[in-house]
Amino acid sequence: METEMGMVAEAHEAEDTRERILESSRKLFAEKGFDLTSVRDITTDAGCNVASVNYHFGCKDNLYLETFRSMLAFLREQRLSVLDEIMERTPQPTLEEFLRSFAEGFVDPLTDESRGRLFMALVSREMSDARLPHDVFLNEFIHPILERAMVAMAEFGPQLEPAAARMCIMSMVGQLLHALRAHHLFTTQGASELMPERLSDYVTHFVTFSVGGINACAVPTAIDNGAAGVGEADS
């Protein structure tokens, strides 16, 4: 029994050490970048020895990969959970309700002063100095969310060609990322009048703007085509 309890305690201690290393690596890779962050920097911050990184991750490159993967998994599951919740609502949401939930589910995790800030910094550094395998970000983050969002768009929005639906979703994401960046930039540079003081006010604009854009991309219906024909005949 004592041996079994000892093994459980060792397993808990090992998992705790692994999580401390990941927490420190998220912070230091985000603040200093890959090249300026040493394994010793990370282990000193995490309160463990250098051998712990080798034991849990093998090398600094693998640690960076797992650091990114842990952030991607956290945000991916949050966003998929939001989309699943929307899909299960009764009565079925309107396009406006879907867009508002999508925006809030996208923005909220990234406004967190710790995890959200670190994720945005990590992504910025990765975009300027790519070190991840080329398919990690796409396969483990973008594709799962894009596929689920396409299903939701088909449920709650007008009929769209697949390419148009993808572009609409990408446009939505682009608006929200810009809002987060611009809100931080303008408020820290003393130009807060350029953006709403509250991001929730921007979300309201986002919904109105996106509804109009998505409807404008809709596949013309038979009624629309008939009306266009009448107009052409009258002219």
N, C-alpha and C positions, 0 to 999 in steps of 0.2 A: 504493500500500500504506500509506504514512504517513497519507494522508488518511483511508483506511478505518479505520485503527487510531485515529486521532484522533476519528472519529465514534463509534466504540465506546466510547472513554474518556469522551466527553461524555455519551453515553447512560447509562453507569454512574454518572457523577457526578450527573446529573439525577435518576436513580432513588434514589441515596443521599440526595440533598437532600430528595426527596419523603418518603422513609421517616423521615428525621430530623424533618421537620415534623409528620408524623402521630404520631410517638412523643411529641414535646413537647406536641402538642395533646391527646392522650389524658391525659397527666399533668395539664396545667393546666386543661382543661375539667372533669376529675374533681375536682380540688382546689378550684378557685375558681368554677366555673360559667361559663356562656357570657358573661353580661354583664360580669363582673369580669375576664375574660381578653381582652386585646387582641391583635391580630395582631402587634404589636411584642413583646409578652411571649413569644409563641410563637417568633418568629424569633430573638429574643435567646437563648432557651433552646436552639434548634436550631442556632445558629451560622450563620445565613444572613441574607439581607436581605429586607425586606418585599416586594420585587418577586417573590421566589420563591413566595410564597403566591398572588399574583395569577397568576403563570405556571402553576402546577400546579393551582390550585383555583378561581381566579376571584374568590372573595370569602370572607369569614369564615363566612357561612352554609353555603356549599358545603364548606368545610373541616370544619365541624362534622358535616355529613352524611357525608362520607367517613370522618371519624374514627369515627363510630358504625358505619358499614358495615364498616369493617375489623375492628372488634371482633366484630360480629355474624357475619361470615363465618368468622372464626377459630373461634368457639365452635360455630357451626352445623355446620361440617365435622367438628369433633371429635365432636360428639354423633351426627351421622349415621354417622360411621365406627364408633362403638360399636354402634349399632343394626344396621348392616350385618354387623358381626362376629358379633353374637348370632344373626342370621338364618342365617348360614352354618355354624353349629356342627353337628357330628355327633358323637354323637347329639343330637337336638333338646333344647334346654334345658327345664327345668321352669319353671313360673311363678316359683318362688322364685329360680332362677338368673337369669332374665330381669330380675327386679326388682333383684337385687343389682347386676348389671352396669349397669342403667339408672341406679341411684343413684350408683354409683362414677363412671360416666362423666359424670354431671351435676355432682357435687360436686368432683371432682379439679381441673378447670380453674379453678374459682372459689376454690380455696384457695391458688392461686399468689399469693405476696405482691405481685407486681407487676401482671401483666396481669389476674388475677382480681379483685384489689382495685379496680383502676381501672374495670373493667367494672361492678362492683356500684355504685360511686359514680356512674358515668355514668348508669346506669339509674335510680338514685334521683333524680338531678337532672332527668332527662328526665320522670319521672313527676310531679314537682312543678312543672316549668316546661317544658311540651312545646314542642319546636321542630322536631322531625322531621316530614316529611310523614306524614299519618295512617296510610298503608298500609305504610311501610317496615318497621317492627318486625314487623307481622303477616306480610307477604308474604315477607320475607327471612330470618325467623328462626322465628316461631312455627308458621306453616302447614307448612313443610317437615318440621320435627321432629315435629309432631303427626301428620301423615299417616303418617310412617314408624313412629312409635310405635303408631299404631292397627293397622297391619299386623302388627307384632310381637305386640301384645296379642291379636289374633285367632288368631295361631299358637300362643301359649304359654298363654293363659288360657282361662277358660270362655267360653261363648257370651254375648255382651253386645249389647244394642241399641246402635246407633252413638252415640246421645246419652249413654248410660251409660258407654260406653268413653271418650268425650271427657272426661266428668266425672271418671272414675277417673284418667286421665292428668293432668288439671289438679290433682286432689287430690294426686297424687304429687309434682308439681312444687311445689305449695304447701308440702307437708311439708318438702321438701328446702331450699327457700328460707328457710323459717322456721328450720330447724336451723342454717343458715349464719349467719343474722342473730343468732339467740339465742345460739349458741355464742360469737360474737365479743362480744356485749353482756355476757353473764353472766361470761365469763372476765375481761373488762376492768373489770367492776364488783365483782369479788370475790365473785361468787355462783356459782362454778363447780359447786357441788353440784346446781344446777338442771338441768344438762345433763351428759351423759357427757363425761368428759375428752377422749376420743378420738372424732372423728366416725365412725370405723369402727364403734364401738359403737352409735351412733345408727343407722347404716345397717342393722345387724342388727335393731334394733327396727322400723325402717321396713319391712323386708321382711316381718316377722311381721304387723305391723299392716295393711299393704297387701294381703297375700294374703287375710286375713280380709275386708277391705272389698270387694275385687274379687269374691270368691266370693259375697258377700252380694248383689251387684248382678247376678248371673248370671240369664239368662233361664231360667225354670222348665222342666225337661224333662218329657217324657211320664211318666217314672217318678215324678218329684216330684209331678206333678199327680195320678197314680193313688194315691200314698201319702197325699196330702192328702185325696182323696176317701174313702179307707178310714177315715182318722181322723175325718172328719166323720160318716161313716155309723155308726162305733162310738159316737160321742158322742150 
